[in-house]
Amino acid sequence: MTKSLLSSLKLSARPEKAPESPLAKRRERLLTQLDVQKDMIQAELNGERFTAFKEKWQVNPETDKKELIRTPKKVLPWFYKNNGQYYLEVRYGNKPLEIKKGKQAIEVDDFKSLMPIIELVIKAVLAGELDDLLLSHVPINTKKKSPVKTVSPTPKA
């Protein structure tokens, strides 16, 4: 009798997938957007033009096969200059977060100082300092979807 090939493998039960919290998803989304802003500032400091891309599937008309292509997407800067002073707004869902009561913008001395400010905001997000703002900014949908009602066929008479 020969030994089975599968018996040489280490088998285990399928692990349960832990659900990701909505707060963790929001934090990750904010960090992703902050990284885009950081790349935008770095490109501006280097005198380069910044372009963000998104990936999407599109059918190639020549081969009739789906291909993953990169298309440019519009990204607005979260920083601006007003009266010789630079300001940075931390935004979520296209709305500025109110970091303190009535204050959404962070004052920055000059454009070169934007990079350390962005890095500081990233550290604050990782430390969980903006969690209350992320939770209160847009309420998390806690309602469970109701099951789809099925209609049983009526018997024919």
DRENDO-1510 file (C-alpha; in Angstrom, 1 decimal, always signed):
<recs>
REC; n; res; u; v; w
REC; 1; MET; +0.0; +0.0; +0.0 .
REC; 2; THR; +1.4; +3.4; -1.0 .
REC; 3; LYS; +1.2; +6.6; +1.0 .
REC; 4; SER; -1.4; +9.2; -0.3 .
REC; 5; LEU; +0.0; +12.4; -1.7 .
REC; 6; LEU; -2.5; +14.5; +0.3 .
REC; 7; SER; -1.5; +12.9; +3.6 .
REC; 8; SER; +1.9; +14.7; +3.4 .
REC; 9; LEU; +0.0; +18.1; +3.6 .
REC; 10; LYS; -0.8; +19.8; +6.9 .
REC; 11; LEU; -4.6; +20.2; +7.0 .
REC; 12; SER; -6.6; +22.5; +9.1 .
REC; 13; ALA; -10.2; +23.8; +9.5 .
REC; 14; ARG; -11.0; +26.9; +7.6 .
REC; 15; PRO; -10.4; +30.0; +9.8 .
REC; 16; GLU; -13.3; +32.4; +10.5 .
REC; 17; LYS; -12.8; +35.7; +8.8 .
REC; 18; ALA; -13.0; +38.5; +11.4 .
REC; 19; PRO; -15.2; +41.3; +10.3 .
REC; 20; GLU; -13.4; +44.6; +9.8 .
REC; 21; SER; -14.8; +47.4; +11.8 .
REC; 22; PRO; -16.3; +50.4; +10.0 .
REC; 23; LEU; -13.9; +52.7; +11.9 .
REC; 24; ALA; -10.9; +50.8; +10.6 .
REC; 25; LYS; -12.2; +51.1; +7.0 .
REC; 26; ARG; -12.7; +54.9; +7.5 .
REC; 27; ARG; -9.3; +55.3; +9.0 .
REC; 28; GLU; -7.7; +53.4; +6.1 .
REC; 29; ARG; -9.6; +55.5; +3.6 .
REC; 30; LEU; -8.4; +58.7; +5.2 .
REC; 31; LEU; -4.8; +57.4; +5.3 .
REC; 32; THR; -5.1; +56.6; +1.6 .
REC; 33; GLN; -6.3; +60.1; +0.8 .
REC; 34; LEU; -3.6; +61.7; +3.0 .
REC; 35; ASP; -1.0; +59.7; +1.0 .
REC; 36; VAL; -2.4; +61.1; -2.2 .
REC; 37; GLN; -2.1; +64.7; -0.8 .
REC; 38; LYS; +1.4; +63.9; +0.4 .
REC; 39; ASP; +2.4; +62.8; -3.1 .
REC; 40; MET; +0.7; +65.9; -4.6 .
REC; 41; ILE; +2.8; +68.2; -2.3 .
REC; 42; GLN; +6.0; +66.3; -3.0 .
REC; 43; ALA; +5.4; +66.6; -6.8 .
REC; 44; GLU; +4.8; +70.3; -6.4 .
REC; 45; LEU; +8.0; +70.7; -4.3 .
REC; 46; ASN; +10.0; +68.9; -7.0 .
REC; 47; GLY; +8.5; +71.1; -9.7 .
REC; 48; GLU; +6.7; +68.2; -11.3 .
REC; 49; ARG; +3.1; +67.8; -12.4 .
REC; 50; PHE; +1.0; +65.4; -10.3 .
REC; 51; THR; -1.5; +63.0; -11.8 .
REC; 52; ALA; -3.4; +60.4; -9.8 .
REC; 53; PHE; -4.7; +57.3; -11.6 .
REC; 54; LYS; -7.5; +54.8; -11.1 .
REC; 55; GLU; -7.6; +51.4; -12.5 .
REC; 56; LYS; -10.5; +50.0; -14.3 .
REC; 57; TRP; -11.3; +47.1; -16.6 .
REC; 58; GLN; -12.1; +47.9; -20.2 .
REC; 59; VAL; -12.7; +45.7; -23.3 .
REC; 60; ASN; -9.9; +46.1; -25.9 .
REC; 61; PRO; -11.7; +46.6; -29.2 .
REC; 62; GLU; -8.9; +44.9; -31.1 .
REC; 63; THR; -8.6; +41.7; -29.0 .
REC; 64; ASP; -12.1; +41.7; -27.5 .
REC; 65; LYS; -10.5; +40.9; -24.1 .
REC; 66; LYS; -10.8; +42.7; -20.9 .
REC; 67; GLU; -7.7; +44.7; -19.9 .
REC; 68; LEU; -6.8; +46.6; -16.7 .
REC; 69; ILE; -6.1; +50.1; -17.7 .
REC; 70; ARG; -5.0; +53.2; -15.7 .
REC; 71; THR; -6.9; +56.4; -16.3 .
REC; 72; PRO; -6.2; +59.8; -14.8 .
REC; 73; LYS; -8.6; +60.9; -12.1 .
REC; 74; LYS; -9.2; +64.4; -10.8 .
REC; 75; VAL; -7.9; +65.0; -7.3 .
REC; 76; LEU; -8.4; +68.4; -5.6 .
REC; 77; PRO; -5.7; +69.6; -3.2 .
REC; 78; TRP; -6.6; +70.0; +0.4 .
REC; 79; PHE; -4.3; +72.9; +0.8 .
REC; 80; TYR; -4.7; +76.5; -0.4 .
REC; 81; LYS; -3.1; +79.9; -0.1 .
REC; 82; ASN; -5.1; +82.9; +1.3 .
REC; 83; ASN; -3.6; +86.3; +2.0 .
REC; 84; GLY; +0.0; +84.9; +1.9 .
REC; 85; GLN; -0.8; +82.1; +4.4 .
REC; 86; TYR; -1.2; +78.5; +3.5 .
REC; 87; TYR; -4.0; +76.4; +5.0 .
REC; 88; LEU; -4.6; +72.6; +5.0 .
REC; 89; GLU; -8.0; +71.1; +5.5 .
REC; 90; VAL; -8.2; +67.4; +6.5 .
REC; 91; ARG; -11.2; +66.2; +4.5 .
REC; 92; TYR; -13.4; +63.0; +4.6 .
REC; 93; GLY; -16.2; +62.4; +2.2 .
REC; 94; ASN; -15.4; +65.7; +0.4 .
REC; 95; LYS; -16.2; +67.6; +3.6 .
REC; 96; PRO; -13.6; +69.2; +5.9 .
REC; 97; LEU; -13.2; +67.6; +9.4 .
REC; 98; GLU; -13.8; +70.1; +12.2 .
REC; 99; ILE; -10.6; +69.4; +14.2 .
REC; 100; LYS; -11.7; +71.9; +16.9 .
REC; 101; LYS; -15.0; +73.5; +17.4 .
REC; 102; GLY; -15.4; +75.9; +14.5 .
REC; 103; LYS; -11.9; +75.3; +13.1 .
REC; 104; GLN; -11.4; +73.1; +10.0 .
REC; 105; ALA; -8.2; +74.5; +8.6 .
REC; 106; ILE; -4.6; +74.1; +9.8 .
REC; 107; GLU; -2.4; +77.2; +9.3 .
REC; 108; VAL; +0.9; +76.5; +7.6 .
REC; 109; ASP; +3.7; +79.1; +7.4 .
REC; 110; ASP; +4.9; +78.3; +3.9 .
REC; 111; PHE; +4.5; +75.6; +1.2 .
REC; 112; LYS; +7.6; +73.6; +2.3 .
REC; 113; SER; +6.0; +73.2; +5.8 .
REC; 114; LEU; +3.0; +71.3; +4.4 .
REC; 115; MET; +4.9; +68.0; +4.2 .
REC; 116; PRO; +5.7; +67.8; +7.9 .
REC; 117; ILE; +2.2; +68.8; +8.8 .
REC; 118; ILE; +0.7; +66.1; +6.5 .
REC; 119; GLU; +3.1; +63.5; +8.2 .
REC; 120; LEU; +1.9; +64.7; +11.6 .
REC; 121; VAL; -1.7; +64.3; +10.6 .
REC; 122; ILE; -1.0; +60.8; +9.4 .
REC; 123; LYS; +0.6; +59.9; +12.7 .
REC; 124; ALA; -2.5; +61.3; +14.5 .
REC; 125; VAL; -4.8; +59.2; +12.4 .
REC; 126; LEU; -2.7; +56.1; +13.1 .
REC; 127; ALA; -2.8; +56.9; +16.8 .
REC; 128; GLY; -6.6; +57.2; +16.7 .
REC; 129; GLU; -6.8; +60.9; +17.5 .
REC; 130; LEU; -9.3; +61.5; +14.7 .
REC; 131; ASP; -11.5; +58.5; +15.4 .
REC; 132; ASP; -14.3; +60.5; +17.1 .
REC; 133; LEU; -14.4; +62.9; +14.1 .
REC; 134; LEU; -14.6; +60.0; +11.7 .
REC; 135; LEU; -17.4; +58.4; +13.6 .
REC; 136; SER; -19.4; +61.6; +14.1 .
REC; 137; HIS; -18.8; +63.1; +10.6 .
REC; 138; VAL; -21.0; +60.6; +8.7 .
REC; 139; PRO; -23.0; +58.1; +10.7 .
REC; 140; ILE; -22.2; +54.5; +10.2 .
REC; 141; ASN; -25.1; +52.5; +8.7 .
REC; 142; THR; -25.8; +50.0; +11.5 .
REC; 143; LYS; -29.1; +48.8; +10.1 .
REC; 144; LYS; -29.0; +45.2; +8.8 .
REC; 145; LYS; -30.5; +44.7; +5.4 .
REC; 146; SER; -33.8; +42.9; +5.7 .
REC; 147; PRO; -34.0; +39.5; +4.0 .
REC; 148; VAL; -35.6; +39.4; +0.6 .
REC; 149; LYS; -39.1; +38.2; +0.8 .
REC; 150; THR; -40.0; +35.5; -1.6 .
REC; 151; VAL; -43.5; +35.1; -2.9 .
REC; 152; SER; -44.6; +31.5; -3.0 .
REC; 153; PRO; -46.4; +30.6; -6.2 .
REC; 154; THR; -50.2; +30.3; -5.8 .
REC; 155; PRO; -51.6; +26.9; -6.8 .
REC; 156; LYS; -53.6; +26.9; -10.0 .
REC; 157; ALA; -57.3; +25.9; -9.7 .
</recs>
